[in-house]
Amino acid sequence: MTGWLRTWDWLRLGRMVWMCVMLCFLCGERVEAQGVTTTTVQGTVYLADGTPGSGTVLVSWPAFTTAANSQVAAGNTVVTVGLDGFLSVNLAPNAGANPAGLYYTAVFHLSDGTVNTQY
C-alpha cells in the first residue's frame, strides 16, 4: 500500500510540474506577442512643504496605437512612491500615437493625505 501511495504522489507531482511548465509557456507567449517598447518615467515626488512624499499613484490610459504601430490596450497600474519620494514606472510612449491627443492620468494618494490628479 505504501508503494502505491508513493506512485500516486509522484503522478500528482508530475501533473503539477507539467501544469506549471505550460503556464509559464503560455505566459511567455503572451508577453512576446505584446512586444510594446516602453519608456521609464521616474522622479521624486515632493509634498507641498518641500519634503519627499510617499504613497501610491494610480496610472491609467485609454487604448491606443504607438508611433511604432504597436497596439496598447486600455489599462491601469498602481505604482508605489518610496519613503524617499522616488517613483518609477514603465509606460508605452504616447508621442505620435493614434488617436492623437491622448494622455496618461496619474492620481497621487500621498502620505500627507492629499489626493492630486495629473495628466
Stockholm file with secondary structure:
# STOCKHOLM 1.0

chainA/1-119         MTGWLRTWDWLRLGRMVWMCVMLCFLCGERVEAQGVTTTTVQGTVYLADGTPGSGTVLVSWPAFTTAANSQVAAGNTVVTVGLDGFLSVNLAPNAGANPAGLYYTAVFHLSDGTVNTQY
#=GR chainA/1-119 SS CHHHHHHHHHHHHHHHHHHHHHHHHHHHHHHHHHCCCCEEEEEECBCTTSSBCCEEEEEEECCEECTTCCEECCEEEEEEECTTCEEEEEECCCTTCBSTTCCCEEEEEETTSCEEEEC
#=GC SS_cons         CHHHHHHHHHHHHHHHHHHHHHHHHHHHHHHHHHCCCCEEEEEECBCTTSSBCCEEEEEEECCEECTTCCEECCEEEEEEECTTCEEEEEECCCTTCBSTTCCCEEEEEETTSCEEEEC
//
